[in-house]
Amino acid sequence: MYSLAQSVEIRGAAGEPIPHNFKGLSRLEVEFRRSEFSLVAAGPGTGKSLFAAMLATQGNMPAYYFSADSSPATQTARATSMITGDDAKVVKDALLGGDFSDYAKVLGARWWMRYNFDARPKPSDIERDLLCYYEVYGIHPHLILVDNVTNVDTGTVGDAESYTFGLEGLCEYLSEMAKVTNAHVMGLHHVKGEWADGLNPIPLSGVKGQISRVPSLILTIHKEIDGMNSRVLHVSPVKNREGFEDSSGNTFASFRLNRSNLRLEDIDEELPALV
């Protein structure tokens, strides 16, 4: 039992924002705070994994990425391109061609970024890896990414009700993980069928499984394609305990996908006044 004054002393790193390059989200009062759990929801192929990879690589912090949804080749090539700025196709060709020596030093310098590529990790697998991370480095990751939360094996799901209950329980587990490790834990998730094409703003009610109670921050992502092979990702804070939110999804920060190096670049536009 702690007083408010004592709570100041014991909080540690809890509440501190981790570094990121998403200036548009900062203008919308969105920060990814340590000891908190967030959810990023979007349709398939919209870009939520790119968003997560951008946060991990550009933030340049101790990070652990549970990548059940993408292969080692995809994640390695993507991260290398984001870190170096080199063309993603050139990087991928070097990786698949077996001559990746030019990038060895760059990747070796990011020793604090670790990945797990199990297709169906159990919570016990996640705990084991995080304990190993702490044993080796003496710290917990500052950022833990789970891509996607539905890939985590929480047991047999019999019907829609037990599916939702299982997801909510997993969110509780990930939220507790954030508090125990003082990391920011981010789960990637899907949306309901009506918004699965990713072409329109996705409201809070569009998050699949009705699991919006637990996360302190929920972002939804929809895309805009201009017909010239260019893509813009619009990121909406539909829930945000620490700042501005718009549950309709109609207020968003916009980022252009640089198809060469796969980085998300802020589009400098005036955002609506926050109320």
N, C-alpha and C positions, 0 to 999 in steps of 0.2 A: 504494500500500500504506500503510495507516494503522494507527497504534496505537489502543488504546481512548481514550487521552487526546486524541489528534488527532481522533478521531471525534466527540468532544464539540464541538470547535470547528467542524467542517465540516458538521454536520447541518442547519444553517439552521432552517427551520420544520418539518422532517420530524418526524412524531410528535405534533405539536400538534393537539388536538381542535378542530374547527370548532364554532361556537356552534349550539345547537339548543334547542327547547322541549320535547323528549320526555323528561320527568322519569322516566317509568316505565322507559324504556330505560337511562337513567343509573343507576337503581337495580339494573338487571341488568348493570351494568358495560359497557354498550355505548356507545362513542364513535366518531365519524367522524373519523379522524385524517388529517392531511395527509400526502401522499406514500404513501398506501395506497389499495388498490382494494377496493371492496365490491360485493356483489351483493344485490339485493332481488328475490325471486321470489314470484309469486302467480298465481292463476288470472285469466282475463280479467274485467275489470269489478270486481275485488275492491277496488282502491284504491291500487295501487302508484304510479300517476302522481300521485295526490293526496298521497301520502306524500312523494314527491320534491319536488313543488311547495311543500309545507309547509316542508320543510327549506330550500329555496332562498329563499323569501320571508321566513320568520320568522327565519332566521339572519342576514339582512341583511348579506351579504358579497359580494365579487366572485364571480360565478357564470356558468357557461355551460351552457345546456340544449340538447342535441341532441334535439329533439322530433319524431322521425319518426312517432310514433304518434298525435299530437294536432295539431289545426289551430291556426293563429294565433288564430282567434276563441276557441276553447276555452281555450287557455293564457292569453290576455290577460284574458278575463273571470274565469277562475279565480284568477289571480295578483292582479288588482285587488281582488276580493272578499276574498281572504285578507289583503292588505295593509291595506285600509281597514276591514274588518269589515262593509261594506255587504252587503245581500242580493244573492246571486248572480244571481237573476232580474232584479232591477233593473239591475244592472251589465250583464248580457247584453242587456237591452232597449235600454239606452243605447248600447251598442256597435253593435248591429245597426241601431238607428235613426239612426245617424250623428251623434248629439250626445253626444260623449264628453268635452266640454271640461271638465266638472267634475272629471274624473280626470286631466287632462293634467299638472297640476303634481305630483301624487302619483307618477305613473309616470315623469315626467322626473327626479324625485329619485332614482330607482333606476337611474341610467344604467349602473351596473356589472353589471346583469343583462342578458345577451344570449342570443338564441335562434337556432337553425338549424332550419328546418322541412322540410328535404329528406327525401323519403320513403325514399331509399336512399343515404345518404351513404357515401362511400368513406373509408377511413382517411386518404387524402391530403386529402380535403375537411376532415376534422376537424383535421388538422395545419395546414392553411392558415388556418382560422378562429382557431385558438389563436395562431398567429404574428401574425395581424392584431390580435388582442386585446392581445397583448404590445406590438406596435408602437404602438398607439394609447394605451394606458394605462400602459405601462411596468412592468406586473406580469402575472403569470399569474392566472387565476381561482383562488380558494381551493377552489371546488367545481365539478366537471364532471359533468354528468348525461347519461347515454346511454340513451334511452328509445325502443325496446328494443334490446338488443344484437343480436338476430336481424335487426334492420332494417339493420344496417351491412353494406354490400356487400363481402364478403371474397373474392368470386370464385364460380365455379360449384360447386355442391354436387351430387355424383353419387349418393351413398348415405348410409345412416345413419352409417357409420364416418367418412366424410369430413366429414359435417355436424358430428359431435362434435369431430373434429380441428380443423375450422375455428373452432368456438366456443372451444375451448381456446386456439388460437393468438390469437384476438381478445382473450381474457382476459389472455394474456401481454402483448399489445400495450398494453392499457389499464393494466395494472399498471406497465409501463415508463413510460407516459405520466404516471402519478401520481408516480413517482420523479423524472422529468425536470422536471416543472412544480411540484412540491411541493404539488399540489392533492390533495384527496380526490376520487377518481374513483368514481362510483357507476353501475353498470349495472343496468338493470331487465330482468327475464327471466321466462320462463314456467315452468310446472311440468308434470309428467307428467299424463296424462289422468285417472288415479285421483283426483287432488286438484284437478282443473280447476274444479270447482264452487265451491271456496273456502270450504266450510262446515266443514271439519275441520282440525285442526293438521297442518301440512305438514312432514314430516321432511327432513333433509338429503338423503336418498335420493330425495325427490320432486322435486328440482330437475332440470329437463329438460336432457338432454345430458351428464350426469355431468361437470360442469365445476367441481367443488367444490375442486379442488386449489389453484388460483391465488389466489382472493380471500382477503384476511385476515379478512374479515367477511362472513357470509351471513345475511340475514334472510329469513324467510318470513312471509307475511301471510295469515291467513284471517279470515272475517267472521262476524258474528252479527247476524241480522235479527230484531227482536222482534215483527214484525207490525203495528207502529204507525208505519211509515215511518221507523224509527230504525235506524241501523247502528252497530255497534261493530267496530273493526278490532283484531285481536290480532296482535302482532308478536313473532315468535319468533327469538331468536338461536341458530341451529342450528350456526353455526361462529363462533368468536371467538378469535383468537390473543391478544388483549390482556385477556381477561376471561372471565366466565361464559359457558358454552354448554350447550345441551341439544339434541343431534342429533335427538331424537325430535320436537321441535317443541312439546312439551306444556308448556313453561314460556314464558310470554309476558307482555308489557306490553300493556295495553288502552287504546284511545283511542276516544272517542265522536265520530262525525262530526257536526259542527254543520251541518245542511243549509242553513242560512241563509247563512253566510259561508264554508262549505267547510273551516273549520279543524278540525284534529284536536285534541280536548281530552282531557287525561289523566283517566283514571278512578282516583280515589284509593282503591285497594284494597291490602291487605297482600299483598306478593309472597312466594312461598315463600323460605325461608332458602337462601342460596347456599352450596353445599358444594364 
